[in-house]
């Protein structure tokens, strides 16, 4: 039978092991090297579908913003950009966040924040919006060059 000191030490060791596992997952995510040189992020099919859906939403938002700029409709630019902005980050399931590598999470969050900036630039006109949208697209391209998504 274990005494209180042994149980306390065992509990601390187990807690530290659990905390270390969560920390490693938060930073590294669940990944492997893809055959094309990118990092493959390993997700369930539902998680992969969620992430790809978010990416399609961002792409549709970019298209909507460009069309609104062409029509000089800055109210629509602001509305479209805010709809996909930082408020959208809260909708990412927490278990999914643990599987994503740190840099992937940073790029995704930065893009949502960048949409907020696109919305803020609407009051300065189409050129300002397109400049900010160009900055946002740099992150999109960098992410797609660095990562692929693989279903478990």
C-alpha positions in Angstrom: 0.0 0.0 0.0 1.3 3.5 -0.9 1.7 6.2 1.7 0.5 9.8 1.3 4.0 11.0 0.2 4.3 8.4 -2.6 0.7 9.2 -3.8 1.5 12.9 -3.8 4.7 12.4 -5.9 2.8 10.1 -8.3 0.0 12.6 -8.7 2.6 15.4 -9.4 4.4 13.2 -12.0 1.2 12.3 -13.7 0.1 15.9 -13.8 3.4 17.1 -15.2 3.3 14.4 -17.9 -0.2 15.5 -18.9 0.8 19.1 -18.9 3.9 18.4 -21.0 1.8 16.4 -23.5 -0.7 19.3 -23.9 2.2 21.8 -24.2 3.9 19.7 -26.9 0.6 19.3 -28.8 -0.2 23.0 -28.5 3.2 24.0 -30.0 3.8 21.1 -32.4 0.3 19.9 -33.2 -0.3 16.6 -34.8 1.9 16.6 -37.9 4.1 14.6 -40.2 6.3 15.4 -43.2 4.3 15.4 -46.5 5.8 13.9 -49.7 5.8 17.4 -51.3 8.0 18.9 -48.6 5.2 20.6 -46.7 4.1 19.8 -43.2 1.0 17.6 -43.2 -1.4 18.4 -40.4 -3.2 15.2 -39.3 -6.9 15.8 -38.5 -10.1 13.7 -38.4 -12.2 14.0 -41.5 -14.6 16.3 -39.7 -11.8 18.6 -38.5 -10.2 18.7 -42.0 -13.6 19.6 -43.4 -14.0 22.4 -40.8 -10.6 23.9 -41.6 -11.1 23.6 -45.4 -14.6 25.2 -44.9 -12.9 28.1 -43.1 -10.5 28.6 -45.9 -13.3 28.6 -48.5 -15.1 31.2 -46.4 -12.0 33.4 -46.4 -11.6 33.0 -50.2 -15.2 33.8 -50.8 -14.8 36.9 -48.5 -11.8 38.0 -50.5 -13.8 37.7 -53.7 -16.7 39.6 -52.2 -14.4 42.4 -51.0 -12.8 42.7 -54.4 -16.2 42.9 -56.1 -17.4 45.4 -53.5 -14.3 47.6 -54.1 -14.9 47.4 -57.9 -18.4 48.7 -57.2 -17.1 51.3 -54.7 -19.3 49.9 -52.1 -17.2 50.4 -48.9 -20.2 49.5 -46.6 -20.2 46.0 -48.1 -16.4 45.8 -47.8 -16.7 46.5 -44.1 -19.6 44.1 -43.6 -17.9 41.2 -45.5 -14.6 41.7 -43.7 -16.0 41.9 -40.2 -18.1 38.7 -40.8 -14.9 36.7 -41.2 -12.7 38.8 -38.8 -11.5 38.1 -35.3 -15.0 37.2 -34.0 -14.8 34.1 -36.1 -11.8 32.7 -34.2 -14.1 31.8 -31.3 -15.8 29.2 -33.5 -12.8 27.0 -33.8 -13.3 23.9 -31.7 -10.8 23.6 -28.8 -9.8 20.0 -29.5 -9.0 21.0 -33.1 -6.8 23.9 -31.9 -4.6 21.3 -30.0 -3.9 19.4 -33.3 -2.8 22.5 -35.2 0.8 23.4 -35.2 1.6 26.7 -33.5 2.7 28.6 -36.7 -0.5 27.4 -38.4 -2.6 28.8 -35.6 -0.7 32.1 -35.7 -1.2 32.4 -39.4 -4.9 31.6 -39.1 -5.5 34.0 -36.3 -3.5 36.7 -38.0 -5.6 36.4 -41.1 -8.8 36.8 -39.1 -7.3 39.9 -37.5 -6.2 41.1 -40.9 -9.8 41.0 -42.1 -10.7 43.4 -39.2 -8.0 45.7 -40.6 -9.5 45.4 -44.1 -12.8 46.5 -42.6 -11.2 49.4 -40.9 -9.6 50.5 -44.2 -13.0 50.7 -45.9 -13.4 54.3 -44.7 -10.1 55.2 -46.6 -11.3 53.8 -50.0 -10.7 51.0 -52.3 -6.9 51.4 -52.7 -6.4 51.2 -49.0 -8.6 48.1 -48.8 -6.7 46.4 -51.7 -3.4 47.1 -50.1 -4.5 45.5 -46.8 -6.1 42.6 -48.7 -2.7 42.1 -50.5 -1.0 41.8 -47.1 -3.6 39.3 -46.0 -3.1 37.2 -49.1 0.7 36.9 -48.4 -0.2 35.0 -45.3 -2.7 32.8 -47.2 0.0 31.9 -49.7 2.6 31.3 -47.0 0.3 28.9 -45.2 -0.6 26.9 -48.3 3.1 26.7 -49.2 3.9 25.4 -45.8 1.0 23.1 -44.8 -1.3 20.5 -46.2 -4.2 18.8 -44.4 -4.4 15.0 -44.1 -7.4 13.1 -42.7 -6.6 10.3 -40.2 
